């Protein structure tokens, strides 16, 4: 499941490693959706949903990036953007309504809405094997870690600064057991 799929680069990457998977892409930016639908044909078994997900059904102002879809966000940004009102759907309800019962890999890159979406999905979906997400504040990073700490391990991260980075969480049942690796003592 690719939430904040943009034009489908992450989905194309996942397709290389998981050729039999069905990939569900969610994107609300109308310009990105146009390209995502074209790219989905090449990606194959890639379902595109022209909808933004959130923790509730809500209308929000969305700023379409002027130069690139990479700058599109519900948060006004220094690059400017064309504001428009878009409807966002409660993630858990929408996912159930389209028949998704299991998520093996969840990627969320929604320019600051990751925590709200993750909380909502986490309450309704069973085990998610791998979670890739971007964070946009130190507070969000800490809250995401708290939310996932009982079920997932922070497996890998690329922290650009205290307020921005990419994280990968692995479900604890998939963590390789390495007998010689033990936590540091106190």
KAFENRA-V210000 format. One record per helix or strand. SS is the DSSP state (h for helix, s for strand). FROM is the first residue (numbers start at 1). TO is the last residue. If there is no record, write none. Layout:
BEGIN
ss->SS from->FROM to->TO
ss->SS from->FROM to->TO
END
This chain:
BEGIN
ss->s from->2 to->3
ss->h from->9 to->17
ss->s from->23 to->26
ss->h from->30 to->43
ss->s from->46 to->49
ss->s from->52 to->54
ss->s from->58 to->64
ss->h from->69 to->71
ss->s from->73 to->73
ss->s from->82 to->90
ss->h from->91 to->97
ss->s from->105 to->108
ss->h from->114 to->122
ss->s from->130 to->135
ss->h from->138 to->148
ss->s from->152 to->161
ss->s from->164 to->171
ss->h from->172 to->174
END
